[in-house]
């Protein structure tokens, strides 16, 4: 992912400008994608960034610190888009839900390289893993709140927002298993389809 100097506040929530990454994080992200976490060495990251090992350790401590830094950036970018999409919606629970689902789908396409790292949190030590999970769990909590708002408004037909949120996020996470930038569907088309099915899953249906 190329570095950029633009802030997301300058864009609407459908826009995904380049995420600014340091040379170390840029090299690490590419290496994690190509070789996996265990296949990547700190020495190779330092060499790729044209830095000495002491310099790398000074900034990130170790490979675990590098992974956590990338995961933290991924979540910050994710939450920024979530905040923007909800701010752009009116008070209608359905519209807020639609924007939210669309944003999650767009995260898994536009930010696929960073999103693929979410499963790598298992390689973090206890302290950093807890920090990451505490922050990541806010994604599900927000969705549960949106579902409850729809239930309260009489729009959604659901009795277990916690379970339904897990189902929806699991469905959306599956995008990472098959999405290809060279595929026939654009990120927007994919997001529209997932949003359509998510709405069908949670809204009330009348018998014909």
CORSULWO-V863092 format. One record per run of one state. SS is the DSSP state (@ for helix, = for strand, . for the rest). FROM is the first residue (numbers start at 1). TO is the last residue. Records with the same first field share a line. If there is no record, write none. Layout:
SS = FROM-TO + FROM-TO
This chain:
. = 1-7 + 11-22 + 40-41 + 49-52 + 61-62 + 89-92 + 111-111 + 124-125 + 153-155 + 157-160 + 174-174 + 179-186 + 204-208
@ = 8-10 + 23-39 + 42-48 + 53-60 + 63-88 + 93-110 + 112-123 + 126-152 + 161-173 + 175-178 + 187-202
= = 156-156 + 203-203
